Amino acid sequence: MQTNPASPPYTSLVAIGDSFTEGMSDLLPDGSYRGWADVLAARMAASAPGFRYANLAVRGKLIGQIVDEQVDAAAAMNADVVTLVGGLNDTLRPNCDMGRVRGLLTEAVERLAPSCGRLVLMRSPGRQGPVLERFRPRMEELFATVDELAAKHDALVVDLYGAPALTDPRLWDVDRLHLTADGHRRVAEAVWQTLGYPPEDTEWQVPMPATAPPAWLDRRVADVRFARQYLLPWIGRRLTGRSSGDGLPAKRPQLLPYETPEVREAYEGRA
């Protein structure tokens, strides 16, 4: 494997966060999730012999849990690149304290920035619909903090919120909370280019071709299925203080080489 001379000299990546970084809903045949961070790691590994990767993300985590459970572990790895995406789960909670969220995100960035070569933050994507509109003010307050912290600590910002293509409901799973495989692929390309790698998909921001909207009855059937399978269980967890990530380990807790044949096959067959 030869290094592309045009590629940045990154040899390690640590990703931390919640379900977005864990990779839901980019489901693999074995029942595990791939996601944008895995796709990105495979690309980086293809241009850097000995490349190492860790993914500490766990679905459902709030920013306080990310700080308590992931930040110190990530900082101790002294990776070339660390990605941090967190706080969006907090904004969806009825009694969200945005001052606390901003403070915890600031704490995370201040602990991570000195320990890695390049810190990457994100303005997360949002699906078109009433949920986005209801929580948009909180999200934009969170993203304003992301921009301020990036400027202060020389971090990169991947602006997925400003990419209209990623608002398309067809790029989101039936749970309406997580991106499809194609959505994750687009995110990986966005991070890849932000890190300074040569573009592999110059049209990742291009919207999908227009299609006729689904019929009214089909939309109502989808709404009922969504409410039964996803919304009601989500509300139940909120009422009982539970999380979808309770008891789950980090996806890839150690910073280990990421040059296996399986990874290269997944990367080469990502399209």
N, C-alpha and C positions, 0 to 999 in steps of 0.2 A: 504494500500500500504506500503510495507516494503522497507527500503533502502538496497541496495546491499552493504555489507560491503567492497567489493572490489572496489566500485566506488568512485571517488573523491568527496569531499564534496561541490560541486558547487550547489548553490541554485538559481542562476539567470543568465540570458544570455541577452545581447544586441547585435544585429547585425546591422551593418551600411554598406552602399555601394550603388550599382546600381542594374541593372536588374538581375545580377548573384545572388545577395543576396535576392532580392525580390522573386525570384523563377521562372522566366520565363525560359523555357516553360513547366514547370511541371503543366499542366492545370488540375483543379478539375472540377467535373460535374457542379458546380454552376458558372463556368466561372472565378473563382479566381485562383491564383497561390499558390502552396504549396512551393516546393523548398527545398534545402538542409538544410537551417536554421530552417524551421519548423519541418522537420524530426528530426534534431538534438535536438531541444527543446523538442519534444515529448519524445524522448529517455531519455533525462536528467530529465524530469519531472517524468518519470516512476520510477526513482531511488531516487527522492528527494521530499518528501512531501512539499507542499507549494512553489514549484518551480515557478519562475516568468520569463517572457519573453517579450522582446520588439524587434521589427524589424523596423528600421527607413529607410530602403532602398527604393529608388525610381528609377525606370528605367531611363536610359539615363543620369544620373548625372555624371558630370565631377568631378575631385578630388577637384577643388576649391569650387564647390557647396556642396560636401560632408563635407568639412571643415566648410563652412559657415552655413549650414543648419542642420547638423547632429551631428557633433563632440561635441559641448558644451552640447547639450541635452543628448547625451550618457554619457558623463563624469559626468553629474549631477546625473545620476542614480546609480552611485557607484556599478555597478554590479560585481558579481564574475568573469564573463567572458564577454569580449567584442571582437567581431570579426570585423575586418576592411579589406575590399577588395575594392580598388579603384585605379583609374589611367589608367585602361586599355582602357576606352572610349577615354581618351585623346590621347593615342598612336595611335588611328585609325584616328585622325584628320590630314589633310594634313599639317597644319602649327603648329604642336605640338612643344611646347617649353619644352624639357625634363628637362632643368634646373629648370623651374618653377614647373613642375610636381614633381620632386624630393623634392623641397623645401616645397611644400604644403603637400606632404606625410609625410615629417619629422615633420612639424608643427602638423599634426593630431596625429602622434604617441606620440609626446612630451606632448600633451594635454591629451591624453587618458591614457597613461601608469601609471601615478601616481594615477588615479582615479578608477582603477579596480584591481581585484585580479589577473587576468590573461588576457593579451592581446594576441589575435591570429591574425596573418597576413597570407597572402597566396601568393603563386606563382600560378597565375591563369592558368587553362588548356587552350589549344589551339587546334582547329580542324585542321586536315590535310588539306592542300590545299594552293592555292596561297596567300590568305589573311595572313595566318600565316607566310609564307615565306617572304612576303613583309614587314611585320611589326615586324618580329622576333628581329632585333637589338634593336628597341625601347623597346619591351617587356622585353628583357633580361637586358637592362639597368635599367628598372623599378624594376625587380626582384632582381638585385644586390643591389639596394637601400633597398628593403625589407629585405634582409639578413643582411645588415649592421645595419639597425635600430633595428632588432630583437636582434642582438648580443649586441647592446649598451643598450637596454632597457629591456632585459630579457624577450622578447616576444617569443611566439611559432610561427613556420612557418610550414604551411601545403603545401608541395611541390606537387601541382597538375600538374604543368608544366612538372615535371620530371616523370609523370606516363604515360607511352606509351598507356595504355588502354584507357585513356580519349581523345586521339587524334582521335580515331576511329569515322568516320563520322556517323556511326549508332547510336552513343550516343548523336548526336546533332540534333536539330529540323530542319525542312525544311528551316528555316530562316538562318541557318548556323552560328548563333551567340549565341544560347542558348542551354543548355543541355536538353535532354529528362528527363523523370521521372527516368529512370534507371541511367542516368548520375548524377542527383542530389542525388540519393540514395548513389552512390559511394562516392560522395563528403562528404555527411553527415558521412559516415563510416570513411573516412579519418580524418575528424576533431574530431570525437568521439575518435578514437584511439590516435590521437595526444594529446588530453586532458588527456589521461591516463586511459580511460575506457577499460574494457576487450573487445577484438574484438568480434563483432557479425558476421562479414563477413571477414574472413581471406584472401579472394580472390578478394577483391574489385579492386585490381590492375591487375588482370588477364585479358588479352585481350579476347574479344568475339570470339567465334568459327569462323574460316574462312568460308566464303561463296563465291560463284562465283560473280565476279563484275557485276554490271548491264550492260545491253547491251548499245551499243553506242547511239542508238536512245533514249532509256530511259534516259540516262544521259543528252542528249541535251534538251529533254522535261523538265526535272527537272531544268536545267540551265535557260531556258526561263521563267519558272514559278517563280523561285527564283528572277530573274531580275525584272520581272513585279510586283510581290507582295511585295518584300522586298528591293532589291537593289535600284531601282529607287525612292521609297518613302524615303529611308534613305538619298540618295543624295539630294533630294528635301529639306529635313529638314536641312541638312548641309548648303545648299545655302541660305536658308531663316532664319537661326539662330534659328530654332525651335528644340525642343527635344520631344521625345516620352513621357517623364515624365512631361511635362509642365502642371501645374494645378493639378497634382495628389498628394494626401496626402501620408504620410508615411504609410507603410503597417500595422504596429501595434505600434502606437506612444507612448503608455504608458507601463510601466513595471508592468504587471499584472499576476496573477496566470494563469498557463497553464496546468491545470489538468482536463480539461473537458472530458466528454465521447467521444465527437467527435474527440478530439486529440488522445485519446488512441486508438480509432477505426482506425484512419488514420495510427498511428504507427504500430499497430498490423497487418494491412493489406497492409503495404508498399510494400511487395514483390509481 
